[in-house]
Amino acid sequence: MRTPQEVERGLSAPDTLGLETRVEIRKAAIQLLEDMPEGTGRLVIDLGRTRQVDSAGLGALMLIQRAAAERRQSVVLRNPTEEIRFLLVLTKLYDLFHIEMGDD
């Protein structure tokens, strides 16, 4: 459960999270993280419209999570498809993120 004073920033992932979109989403996410006070807040990446993720997209998510961890912030993946969740489990990245489905 979040506290009222916790800062949250949101970002919508593209339809395809991969080689062509990895730099754009990584830069946008890191900018949002840097706009929050260090040690507080969470970045919510909405994957609701994302239908395809490749290894470059997973790499971008991992770099975003690493940047957040360095700042003592968290990353939430909201509404990932079953396929994306399976891919995160398969690559052992699932436990690095908070996963939210629907209106959790």
All heavy atoms as an XYZ file, in Angstrom:
817
protein
N       0.823     -1.172      0.000
C       0.000      0.000      0.000
C       0.878      1.251      0.000
O       1.879      1.320      0.701
C      -0.881     -0.007      1.244
C      -1.923      1.058      1.214
S      -3.205      0.629      2.405
C      -3.303      2.163      3.267
N       0.496      2.229     -0.815
C       1.277      3.452     -0.939
C       0.873      4.463      0.127
O      -0.271      4.532      0.533
C       1.071      4.065     -2.322
C       1.637      3.213     -3.420
C       1.641      3.946     -4.725
N       0.346      4.446     -5.130
C      -0.493      3.814     -5.924
N      -0.191      2.635     -6.393
N      -1.646      4.364     -6.270
N       1.832      5.256      0.527
C       1.537      6.353      1.439
C       1.148      7.572      0.621
O       1.569      7.707     -0.529
C       2.773      6.675      2.315
O       3.842      7.063      1.455
C       3.188      5.477      3.155
N       0.352      8.481      1.182
C      -0.103      9.647      0.424
C       1.034     10.522     -0.096
O       0.913     11.145     -1.122
C      -0.968     10.415      1.416
C      -1.299      9.462      2.493
C      -0.214      8.425      2.504
N       2.141     10.569      0.621
C       3.234     11.433      0.211
C       4.185     10.777     -0.795
O       5.117     11.412     -1.249
C       4.005     11.966      1.425
C       4.645     10.919      2.292
C       3.736     10.450      3.410
O       2.562     10.186      3.210
N       4.261     10.303      4.602
N       3.953      9.533     -1.138
C       4.828      8.859     -2.088
C       4.619      9.420     -3.488
O       3.504      9.584     -3.953
C       4.572      7.350     -2.100
C       5.577      6.613     -2.957
C       5.448      5.112     -2.837
O       4.799      4.645     -1.898
O       6.014      4.433     -3.695
N       5.710      9.716     -4.144
C       5.683     10.288     -5.479
C       5.593      9.156     -6.493
O       6.275      8.144     -6.373
C       6.961     11.118     -5.737
C       6.964     11.688     -7.140
C       7.100     12.222     -4.702
N       4.749      9.359     -7.500
C       4.604      8.356     -8.557
C       4.603      9.066     -9.900
O       3.950     10.094    -10.062
C       3.298      7.586     -8.370
C       3.058      6.541     -9.435
C       1.812      5.722     -9.165
O       1.801      4.971     -8.164
O       0.855      5.851     -9.941
N       5.363      8.525    -10.820
C       5.391      9.030    -12.187
C       5.030      7.880    -13.109
O       5.376      6.726    -12.828
C       6.769      9.571    -12.570
C       7.225     10.758    -11.753
C       6.449     12.019    -12.125
N       6.958     13.180    -11.436
C       6.496     13.651    -10.291
N       5.512     13.033     -9.681
N       6.997     14.722     -9.726
N       4.356      8.199    -14.211
C       3.923      7.152    -15.128
C       4.452      7.347    -16.529
O       4.742      8.459    -16.964
N       4.565      6.226    -17.222
C       5.084      6.194    -18.587
C       4.380      5.065    -19.321
O       4.266      3.964    -18.781
C       6.595      5.940    -18.528
C       7.370      5.772    -19.817
C       7.367      7.073    -20.614
C       8.801      5.375    -19.498
N       3.906      5.336    -20.515
C       3.280      4.280    -21.329
C       4.315      3.714    -22.293
O       4.956      4.472    -23.030
C       2.113      4.840    -22.137
O       1.042      5.155    -21.289
N       4.463      2.408    -22.268
C       5.400      1.750    -23.176
C       4.781      1.682    -24.572
O       3.558      1.639    -24.714
C       5.722      0.344    -22.666
N       5.612      1.642    -25.598
C       5.091      1.563    -26.971
C       4.515      0.184    -27.282
O       4.688     -0.759    -26.506
C       6.328      1.850    -27.823
C       7.483      1.441    -26.969
C       7.058      1.712    -25.548
N       3.855      0.073    -28.431
C       3.282     -1.207    -28.873
C       4.341     -2.301    -28.949
O       4.097     -3.444    -28.594
C       2.628     -1.072    -30.252
C       1.449     -0.125    -30.235
O       0.904      0.126    -29.147
O       1.076      0.361    -31.313
N       5.508     -1.926    -29.444
C       6.636     -2.844    -29.547
C       7.781     -2.276    -28.741
O       8.243     -1.169    -29.006
C       7.079     -3.026    -31.014
O       5.980     -3.542    -31.762
C       8.257     -3.974    -31.123
N       8.228     -3.022    -27.754
C       9.357     -2.609    -26.925
C      10.563     -3.416    -27.391
O      10.680     -4.600    -27.074
C       9.048     -2.867    -25.450
C      10.065     -2.400    -24.423
C      10.377     -0.923    -24.595
C       9.550     -2.670    -23.034
N      11.395     -2.765    -28.185
C      12.499     -3.505    -28.766
C      13.617     -2.603    -29.227
O      13.800     -1.492    -28.731
N      14.344     -3.075    -30.215
C      15.545     -2.413    -30.711
C      15.285     -0.965    -31.103
O      16.061     -0.071    -30.770
C      16.107     -3.205    -31.896
C      17.480     -2.799    -32.403
C      18.516     -2.921    -31.302
C      17.873     -3.645    -33.600
N      14.191     -0.709    -31.782
C      13.930      0.639    -32.286
C      13.382      1.590    -31.227
O      13.440      2.805    -31.407
C      12.982      0.584    -33.471
C      13.596     -0.113    -34.672
C      12.673     -0.158    -35.871
O      11.585      0.447    -35.821
O      13.042     -0.811    -36.858
N      12.852      1.079    -30.138
C      12.239      1.944    -29.121
C      12.982      1.939    -27.792
O      12.607      2.677    -26.882
C      10.781      1.516    -28.874
O      10.751      0.150    -28.451
C       9.931      1.700    -30.114
N      14.004      1.132    -27.664
C      14.669      0.971    -26.370
C      15.312      2.249    -25.846
O      15.219      2.563    -24.664
C      15.689     -0.161    -26.425
C      16.965      0.179    -27.169
C      17.881     -1.034    -27.302
N      19.213     -0.682    -27.718
C      19.569     -0.337    -28.948
N      18.680     -0.260    -29.904
N      20.828     -0.047    -29.224
N      15.963      3.012    -26.712
C      16.641      4.226    -26.260
C      15.627      5.269    -25.815
O      15.786      5.898    -24.760
C      17.556      4.784    -27.379
C      18.135      6.137    -26.978
C      18.670      3.791    -27.689
N      14.574      5.422    -26.587
C      13.529      6.403    -26.276
C      12.895      6.141    -24.912
O      12.768      7.045    -24.087
C      12.468      6.355    -27.369
C      11.285      7.246    -27.138
C      10.211      7.043    -28.204
O      10.540      6.656    -29.339
O       9.042      7.265    -27.869
N      12.509      4.897    -24.655
C      11.845      4.599    -23.380
C      12.823      4.676    -22.214
O      12.477      5.145    -21.131
C      11.095      3.251    -23.399
C      10.163      3.182    -22.182
C      12.046      2.080    -23.456
C       9.141      2.095    -22.237
N      14.052      4.254    -22.445
C      15.052      4.320    -21.362
C      15.314      5.772    -20.965
O      15.316      6.119    -19.782
C      16.344      3.631    -21.780
C      17.413      3.647    -20.695
C      18.669      2.903    -21.114
N      19.110      3.183    -22.464
C      19.888      4.230    -22.811
N      20.275      5.105    -21.905
N      20.263      4.393    -24.063
N      15.500      6.640    -21.954
C      15.754      8.054    -21.653
C      14.568      8.704    -20.953
O      14.741      9.459    -19.996
C      16.086      8.812    -22.939
C      17.477      8.539    -23.451
C      17.761      9.361    -24.686
C      19.173      9.124    -25.187
N      19.460      9.953    -26.378
N      13.354      8.418    -21.434
C      12.155      8.992    -20.811
C      12.005      8.509    -19.373
O      11.686      9.296    -18.468
C      10.919      8.628    -21.631
N      12.238      7.221    -19.151
C      12.098      6.658    -17.799
C      13.142      7.230    -16.850
O      12.809      7.600    -15.712
C      12.227      5.135    -17.866
N      14.369      7.329    -17.296
C      15.422      7.850    -16.422
C      15.173      9.315    -16.101
O      15.402      9.759    -14.971
C      16.814      7.581    -17.030
C      17.094      6.067    -16.955
C      17.894      8.376    -16.316
C      18.339      5.598    -17.634
N      14.649     10.070    -17.061
C      14.311     11.473    -16.792
C      13.229     11.566    -15.709
O      13.317     12.389    -14.799
C      13.850     12.179    -18.067
C      13.544     13.647    -17.858
C      14.765     14.431    -17.413
O      15.798     14.391    -18.072
N      14.658     15.131    -16.298
N      12.221     10.705    -15.809
C      11.163     10.702    -14.791
C      11.712     10.318    -13.415
O      11.316     10.906    -12.403
C      10.034      9.757    -15.194
C       9.165     10.228    -16.364
C       8.220      9.115    -16.802
C       8.403     11.486    -16.000
N      12.612      9.345    -13.380
C      13.232      8.954    -12.113
C      14.014     10.119    -11.512
O      13.947     10.379    -10.308
C      14.152      7.748    -12.311
C      13.479      6.411    -12.598
C      14.507      5.387    -13.064
C      12.724      5.908    -11.383
N      14.751     10.812    -12.356
C      15.569     11.929    -11.878
C      14.720     13.110    -11.422
O      15.171     13.926    -10.620
C      16.560     12.357    -12.953
C      17.643     11.320    -13.175
C      18.579     11.651    -14.328
O      18.293     12.601    -15.106
O      19.594     10.947    -14.460
N      13.491     13.217    -11.933
C      12.595     14.300    -11.522
C      12.004     14.065    -10.133
O      11.443     14.993     -9.547
C      11.457     14.465    -12.531
C      11.919     15.067    -13.850
O      13.046     15.610    -13.905
O      11.158     14.994    -14.834
N      12.128     12.849     -9.627
C      11.630     12.534     -8.288
C      12.774     12.643     -7.286
O      13.929     12.386     -7.633
C      11.057     11.112     -8.252
C       9.794     10.939     -9.047
S       9.068      9.293     -8.867
C      10.071      8.342    -10.017
N      12.462     12.990     -6.039
C      13.517     13.037     -5.030
C      14.147     11.645     -4.837
O      13.436     10.643     -4.786
C      12.782     13.461     -3.759
C      11.498     14.049     -4.222
C      11.160     13.380     -5.503
N      15.450     11.628     -4.744
C      16.153     10.361     -4.545
C      15.686      9.710     -3.253
O      15.480     10.376     -2.246
C      17.660     10.592     -4.503
C      18.452      9.312     -4.536
C      19.934      9.544     -4.780
O      20.294     10.565     -5.388
O      20.726      8.678     -4.369
N      15.489      8.396     -3.309
C      15.070      7.643     -2.134
C      13.569      7.558     -1.963
O      13.094      6.924     -1.030
N      12.828      8.206     -2.850
C      11.375      8.150     -2.767
C      10.790      7.937     -4.149
O      11.430      8.203     -5.155
C      10.768      9.452     -2.203
O      11.060     10.516     -3.116
C      11.305      9.778     -0.835
N       9.585      7.473     -4.170
C       8.840      7.404     -5.412
C       8.971      6.094     -6.159
O       9.805      5.244     -5.854
N       8.076      6.003     -7.155
C       8.069      4.814     -7.992
C       7.681      5.226     -9.401
O       6.872      6.132     -9.600
C       7.137      3.755     -7.438
C       5.700      4.171     -7.339
C       4.876      3.163     -6.557
N       3.558      3.055     -7.175
C       2.857      1.973     -7.261
N       3.301      0.859     -6.742
N       1.677      1.955     -7.842
N       8.286      4.553    -10.323
C       8.005      4.762    -11.737
C       7.090      3.640    -12.198
O       7.417      2.465    -12.025
C       9.301      4.744    -12.544
C       9.138      4.812    -14.063
C       8.532      6.150    -14.476
C      10.465      4.587    -14.740
N       5.944      4.008    -12.766
C       4.986      3.026    -13.254
C       5.064      3.014    -14.772
O       4.807      4.028    -15.419
C       3.556      3.357    -12.803
C       2.576      2.339    -13.364
C       3.470      3.406    -11.282
N       5.442      1.871    -15.324
C       5.494      1.698    -16.770
C       4.279      0.877    -17.176
O       4.163     -0.292    -16.809
C       6.796      1.010    -17.217
C       8.008      1.828    -16.771
C       6.791      0.806    -18.735
C       9.352      1.170    -17.050
N       3.383      1.505    -17.917
C       2.166      0.834    -18.354
C       2.451      0.051    -19.628
O       2.781      0.624    -20.665
C       1.058      1.856    -18.598
C      -0.291      1.212    -18.858
O      -0.345     -0.022    -19.068
O      -1.293      1.935    -18.853
N       2.328     -1.257    -19.520
C       2.569     -2.153    -20.651
C       1.267     -2.641    -21.275
O       1.267     -3.588    -22.053
C       3.399     -3.365    -20.193
C       4.815     -3.051    -19.716
C       5.409     -4.255    -19.014
C       5.689     -2.611    -20.856
N       0.161     -1.969    -20.968
C      -1.151     -2.407    -21.428
C      -1.298     -2.508    -22.927
O      -1.999     -3.373    -23.439
N      -0.639     -1.637    -23.661
C      -0.756     -1.703    -25.129
C       0.440     -2.390    -25.788
O       0.473     -2.549    -27.006
C      -0.961     -0.311    -25.707
C       0.234      0.585    -25.583
C      -0.037      1.945    -26.172
N       1.208      2.705    -26.178
C       1.552      3.546    -27.107
N       0.756      3.770    -28.120
N       2.688      4.191    -27.027
N       1.416     -2.792    -24.986
C       2.615     -3.427    -25.528
C       2.330     -4.883    -25.860
O       1.919     -5.654    -25.002
C       3.781     -3.332    -24.519
O       3.972     -1.962    -24.187
C       5.058     -3.915    -25.092
N       2.549     -5.249    -27.087
C       2.257     -6.606    -27.547
C       3.510     -7.414    -27.852
O       3.460     -8.625    -27.978
C       1.383     -6.565    -28.807
C       0.038     -5.941    -28.562
C      -0.809     -6.834    -27.642
N      -1.922     -6.092    -27.092
C      -2.129     -5.911    -25.803
N      -1.331     -6.432    -24.908
N      -3.161     -5.224    -25.373
N       4.637     -6.732    -27.992
C       5.857     -7.454    -28.341
C       7.048     -6.852    -27.595
O       7.218     -5.640    -27.555
C       6.103     -7.377    -29.849
C       7.266     -8.196    -30.312
C       7.408     -8.136    -31.827
O       6.711     -7.379    -32.494
N       8.292     -8.925    -32.362
N       7.834     -7.722    -26.992
C       9.058     -7.326    -26.312
C      10.156     -8.262    -26.775
O       9.992     -9.481    -26.755
C       8.909     -7.423    -24.767
C      10.214     -7.072    -24.081
C       7.791     -6.538    -24.271
N      11.285     -7.689    -27.206
C      12.409     -8.531    -27.585
C      13.542     -8.335    -26.577
O      13.367     -7.659    -25.560
C      12.844     -8.262    -29.036
C      13.424     -6.869    -29.256
O      13.754     -6.176    -28.265
O      13.558     -6.474    -30.423
N      14.684     -8.915    -26.861
C      15.794     -8.857    -25.906
C      16.266     -7.425    -25.669
O      16.662     -7.073    -24.551
C      16.956     -9.735    -26.373
O      17.432     -9.304    -27.636
N      16.202     -6.572    -26.683
C      16.587     -5.171    -26.499
C      15.606     -4.471    -25.565
O      15.999     -3.648    -24.733
C      16.647     -4.459    -27.848
N      14.333     -4.792    -25.680
C      13.326     -4.222    -24.791
C      13.518     -4.680    -23.358
O      13.395     -3.891    -22.414
N      13.838     -5.961    -23.185
C      14.125     -6.469    -21.838
C      15.361     -5.788    -21.268
O      15.404     -5.461    -20.080
C      14.341     -7.983    -21.872
C      13.103     -8.836    -22.076
C      13.501    -10.294    -22.231
C      12.128     -8.667    -20.930
N      16.348     -5.563    -22.121
C      17.561     -4.870    -21.692
C      17.248     -3.451    -21.222
O      17.790     -2.986    -20.218
N      16.357     -2.768    -21.941
C      15.958     -1.418    -21.550
C      15.264     -1.435    -20.193
O      15.551     -0.593    -19.331
C      15.046     -0.808    -22.615
N      14.355     -2.387    -19.995
C      13.675     -2.496    -18.701
C      14.675     -2.754    -17.579
O      14.560     -2.192    -16.485
C      12.621     -3.599    -18.733
C      11.390     -3.332    -19.598
C      10.486     -4.568    -19.620
C      10.624     -2.117    -19.095
N      15.657     -3.595    -17.845
C      16.661     -3.906    -16.838
C      17.496     -2.662    -16.497
O      17.779     -2.391    -15.329
C      17.571     -5.029    -17.323
C      18.511     -5.556    -16.269
S      19.466     -6.970    -16.841
C      20.463     -6.208    -18.090
N      17.864     -1.874    -17.515
C      18.631     -0.654    -17.263
C      17.808      0.382    -16.499
O      18.336      1.093    -15.642
C      19.141     -0.067    -18.580
C      20.235     -0.874    -19.273
C      20.528     -0.298    -20.651
C      21.494     -0.908    -18.420
N      16.518      0.454    -16.801
C      15.632      1.357    -16.066
C      15.559      0.936    -14.604
O      15.673      1.760    -13.691
C      14.224      1.374    -16.704
C      14.273      2.031    -18.089
C      13.218      2.066    -15.787
C      13.032      1.796    -18.928
N      15.403     -0.356    -14.374
C      15.326     -0.856    -13.004
C      16.640     -0.595    -12.270
O      16.632     -0.206    -11.100
C      14.993     -2.347    -13.008
C      14.586     -2.900    -11.665
C      15.729     -3.099    -10.705
O      16.853     -3.379    -11.104
N      15.442     -2.958     -9.424
N      17.749     -0.775    -12.935
C      19.064     -0.537    -12.315
C      19.211      0.933    -11.913
O      19.692      1.243    -10.819
C      20.182     -0.944    -13.269
C      21.567     -0.812    -12.641
C      22.658     -1.245    -13.569
N      22.530     -2.663    -13.838
C      23.142     -3.289    -14.833
N      23.907     -2.624    -15.669
N      22.990     -4.576    -15.001
N      18.783      1.836    -12.806
C      18.856      3.267    -12.497
C      17.973      3.594    -11.296
O      18.362      4.383    -10.426
C      18.446      4.093    -13.714
N      16.799      2.993    -11.234
C      15.901      3.216    -10.105
C      16.517      2.694     -8.811
O      16.452      3.358     -7.773
C      14.550      2.546    -10.362
N      17.093      1.515     -8.863
C      17.703      0.922     -7.670
C      18.841      1.800     -7.141
O      18.989      1.960     -5.925
C      18.204     -0.482     -7.970
N      19.624      2.376     -8.039
C      20.714      3.258     -7.618
C      20.187      4.490     -6.896
O      20.861      5.038     -6.039
C      21.550      3.681     -8.829
C      22.403      2.562     -9.397
C      23.110      2.955    -10.682
O      22.961      4.116    -11.156
O      23.821      2.102    -11.230
N      18.986      4.898     -7.243
C      18.356      6.073     -6.621
C      17.408      5.681     -5.489
O      16.705      6.512     -4.950
C      17.595      6.876     -7.669
C      18.495      7.462     -8.759
C      17.701      8.244     -9.771
N      16.829      9.243     -9.156
C      17.199     10.449     -8.717
N      18.474     10.813     -8.834
N      16.337     11.286     -8.184
N      17.369      4.376     -5.154
C      16.493      3.844     -4.117
C      15.025      4.141     -4.428
O      14.260      4.574     -3.572
C      16.906      4.357     -2.738
C      18.291      3.921     -2.331
C      18.709      4.365     -0.946
N      18.232      5.648     -0.474
C      18.816      6.833     -0.700
N      19.923      6.869     -1.388
N      18.315      7.947     -0.195
N      14.665      3.893     -5.675
C      13.290      4.035     -6.141
C      12.844      2.687     -6.691
O      13.655      1.773     -6.842
C      13.206      5.121     -7.222
C      13.565      6.496     -6.693
C      13.870      7.498     -7.775
O      14.471      7.165     -8.787
N      13.458      8.736     -7.548
N      11.580      2.564     -6.995
C      11.093      1.292     -7.517
C      10.447      1.477     -8.886
O      10.049      2.576     -9.249
C      10.100      0.650     -6.545
O       8.978      1.474     -6.381
N      10.373      0.361     -9.596
C       9.746      0.341    -10.912
C       8.589     -0.649    -10.867
O       8.744     -1.786    -10.425
C      10.745     -0.074    -12.015
C      10.065     -0.144    -13.363
C      11.925      0.893    -12.065
N       7.445     -0.185    -11.332
C       6.240     -1.007    -11.404
C       5.922     -1.241    -12.868
O       5.913     -0.290    -13.657
C       5.040     -0.296    -10.732
C       3.773     -1.113    -10.902
C       5.333     -0.008     -9.275
N       5.688     -2.485    -13.230
C       5.214     -2.809    -14.573
C       3.719     -3.050    -14.446
O       3.290     -3.986    -13.783
C       5.924     -4.044    -15.124
C       7.441     -3.932    -15.227
C       8.026     -5.215    -15.809
C       7.857     -2.725    -16.055
N       2.943     -2.189    -15.069
C       1.491     -2.279    -14.951
C       0.902     -2.905    -16.215
O       1.271     -2.557    -17.328
C       0.894     -0.895    -14.729
C      -0.611     -0.919    -14.525
C      -1.133      0.432    -14.133
N      -0.775      0.691    -12.721
C      -0.751      1.903    -12.188
N      -1.031      2.958    -12.906
N      -0.439      2.049    -10.911
N       0.008     -3.859    -16.014
C      -0.751     -4.510    -17.084
C       0.090     -5.245    -18.139
O      -0.216     -5.188    -19.328
C      -1.656     -3.488    -17.796
C      -2.651     -2.870    -16.871
O      -3.229     -3.542    -16.036
N      -2.851     -1.567    -17.006
N       1.142     -5.952    -17.723
C       1.867     -6.728    -18.737
C       1.012     -7.909    -19.196
O       0.247     -8.471    -18.412
C       3.114     -7.209    -17.990
C       2.675     -7.284    -16.564
C       1.684     -6.162    -16.384
N       1.149     -8.266    -20.455
C       0.412     -9.423    -20.957
C       0.973    -10.688    -20.320
O       2.064    -10.685    -19.735
C       0.543     -9.543    -22.487
O       1.929     -9.770    -22.806
C       0.027     -8.313    -23.206
N       0.238    -11.763    -20.460
C       0.710    -13.048    -19.939
C       2.040    -13.426    -20.595
O       2.938    -13.941    -19.935
C      -0.346    -14.119    -20.207
C      -0.011    -15.457    -19.579
C      -1.125    -16.477    -19.764
O      -2.305    -16.085    -19.786
O      -0.788    -17.664    -19.882
N       2.167    -13.147    -21.873
C       3.405    -13.462    -22.595
C       4.588    -12.662    -22.042
O       5.677    -13.201    -21.862
C       3.224    -13.157    -24.079
C       4.431    -13.500    -24.917
C       4.211    -13.209    -26.392
O       3.053    -13.176    -26.847
O       5.216    -13.015    -27.090
N       4.369    -11.383    -21.743
C       5.450    -10.563    -21.186
C       5.816    -11.049    -19.787
O       6.997    -11.148    -19.446
C       5.059     -9.074    -21.185
C       4.950     -8.560    -22.627
C       6.064     -8.249    -20.390
C       4.383     -7.157    -22.748
N       4.827    -11.390    -18.974
C       5.120    -11.928    -17.636
C       5.917    -13.218    -17.745
O       6.879    -13.442    -16.989
C       3.824    -12.143    -16.852
C       3.158    -10.866    -16.428
C       2.040    -11.062    -15.404
N       1.149    -12.168    -15.666
C       0.029    -12.097    -16.375
N      -0.337    -10.949    -16.914
N      -0.737    -13.143    -16.538
N       5.530    -14.087    -18.669
C       6.247    -15.345    -18.871
C       7.694    -15.073    -19.291
O       8.627    -15.707    -18.787
C       5.532    -16.195    -19.929
C       6.232    -17.489    -20.229
C       6.234    -18.529    -19.308
C       6.899    -17.662    -21.423
C       6.884    -19.724    -19.575
C       7.558    -18.859    -21.703
C       7.548    -19.884    -20.777
N       7.888    -14.113    -20.181
C       9.230    -13.759    -20.638
C      10.073    -13.224    -19.484
O      11.254    -13.558    -19.353
C       9.123    -12.722    -21.755
C      10.363    -12.372    -22.533
C      10.993    -13.608    -23.165
C      10.019    -11.355    -23.619
N       9.467    -12.432    -18.608
C      10.187    -11.928    -17.435
C      10.586    -13.060    -16.495
O      11.685    -13.057    -15.939
C       9.332    -10.897    -16.694
C       9.114     -9.565    -17.407
C       8.021     -8.773    -16.710
C      10.398     -8.767    -17.471
N       9.694    -14.027    -16.312
C      10.002    -15.179    -15.465
C      11.120    -16.003    -16.091
O      12.080    -16.394    -15.424
C       8.750    -16.047    -15.228
C       9.114    -17.378    -14.586
C       7.752    -15.304    -14.354
N      10.992    -16.239    -17.373
C      11.962    -17.061    -18.099
C      13.375    -16.474    -18.039
O      14.356    -17.208    -17.924
C      11.512    -17.200    -19.556
C      12.035    -18.368    -20.352
C      11.519    -19.676    -19.775
C      11.578    -18.231    -21.798
N      13.454    -15.151    -18.103
C      14.755    -14.477    -18.076
C      15.194    -14.088    -16.665
O      16.200    -13.400    -16.492
C      14.719    -13.217    -18.964
O      13.668    -12.366    -18.514
C      14.531    -13.579    -20.426
N      14.424    -14.518    -15.666
C      14.706    -14.258    -14.256
C      14.714    -12.768    -13.909
O      15.407    -12.332    -13.001
C      16.010    -14.926    -13.836
C      15.958    -16.425    -13.990
C      17.192    -17.105    -13.486
C      17.033    -18.604    -13.675
N      18.104    -19.354    -13.085
N      13.923    -11.988    -14.640
C      13.797    -10.559    -14.366
C      12.529    -10.234    -13.585
O      12.371     -9.123    -13.101
C      13.798     -9.766    -15.686
C      15.079     -9.830    -16.510
C      14.899     -9.087    -17.826
C      16.244     -9.254    -15.726
N      11.636    -11.178    -13.470
C      10.328    -10.960    -12.843
C      10.456    -10.374    -11.441
O       9.730     -9.453    -11.069
C       9.537    -12.270    -12.810
C       8.097    -12.109    -12.418
C       7.135    -11.828    -13.373
C       7.689    -12.245    -11.096
C       5.795    -11.677    -13.032
C       6.356    -12.095    -10.741
C       5.419    -11.810    -11.707
O       4.103    -11.655    -11.359
N      11.376    -10.881    -10.657
C      11.509    -10.452     -9.261
C      12.136     -9.071     -9.104
O      12.153     -8.521     -7.999
C      12.312    -11.471     -8.462
C      11.557    -12.776     -8.286
O      10.310    -12.758     -8.363
O      12.206    -13.821     -8.085
N      12.644     -8.490    -10.188
C      13.232     -7.157    -10.107
C      12.179     -6.050    -10.085
O      12.468     -4.922     -9.710
C      14.163     -6.911    -11.300
C      15.406     -7.778    -11.407
C      16.185     -7.419    -12.666
C      16.275     -7.637    -10.173
N      10.968     -6.389    -10.519
C       9.918     -5.390    -10.680
C       8.718     -5.703     -9.788
O       8.486     -6.841     -9.421
C       9.428     -5.370    -12.138
C      10.512     -5.081    -13.133
C      11.174     -6.102    -13.777
C      10.865     -3.766    -13.416
C      12.182     -5.830    -14.692
C      11.867     -3.491    -14.332
C      12.524     -4.524    -14.966
N       7.955     -4.668     -9.505
C       6.632     -4.838     -8.919
C       5.692     -4.982    -10.108
O       5.789     -4.212    -11.072
C       6.231     -3.630     -8.072
C       7.155     -3.371     -6.931
N       7.086     -4.062     -5.743
C       8.184     -2.517     -6.803
C       8.022     -3.636     -4.932
N       8.706     -2.688     -5.555
N       4.806     -5.944    -10.071
C       3.865     -6.174    -11.172
C       2.466     -5.813    -10.682
O       2.057     -6.252     -9.610
C       3.886     -7.649    -11.639
C       5.308     -8.098    -11.988
C       2.929     -7.864    -12.804
C       5.936     -7.427    -13.178
N       1.754     -5.011    -11.456
C       0.378     -4.651    -11.130
C      -0.507     -5.017    -12.305
O      -0.195     -4.697    -13.443
C       0.236     -3.146    -10.872
C       0.804     -2.694     -9.558
C       0.551     -1.219     -9.302
O      -0.049     -0.534    -10.159
O       0.977     -0.744     -8.249
N      -1.607     -5.667    -11.977
C      -2.584     -6.031    -12.991
C      -3.846     -5.226    -12.773
O      -4.316     -5.125    -11.641
C      -2.902     -7.528    -12.921
C      -1.677     -8.421    -13.142
S      -0.877     -8.134    -14.709
C      -2.180     -8.565    -15.839
N      -4.378     -4.641    -13.816
C      -5.633     -3.909    -13.704
C      -5.516     -2.730    -12.771
O      -4.573     -1.955    -12.844
N      -6.448     -2.597    -11.863
C      -6.489     -1.466    -10.946
C      -5.958     -1.817     -9.565
O      -6.518     -1.429     -8.552
C      -7.925     -0.953    -10.812
C      -8.419     -0.335    -12.095
O      -7.604      0.285    -12.800
O      -9.616     -0.485    -12.406
N      -4.858     -2.574     -9.500
C      -4.266     -2.953     -8.200
C      -3.876     -1.729     -7.392
O      -3.498     -0.738     -7.855
C      -3.018     -3.811     -8.403
C      -3.357     -5.231     -8.825
O      -4.563     -5.547     -8.870
O      -2.431     -5.986     -9.121
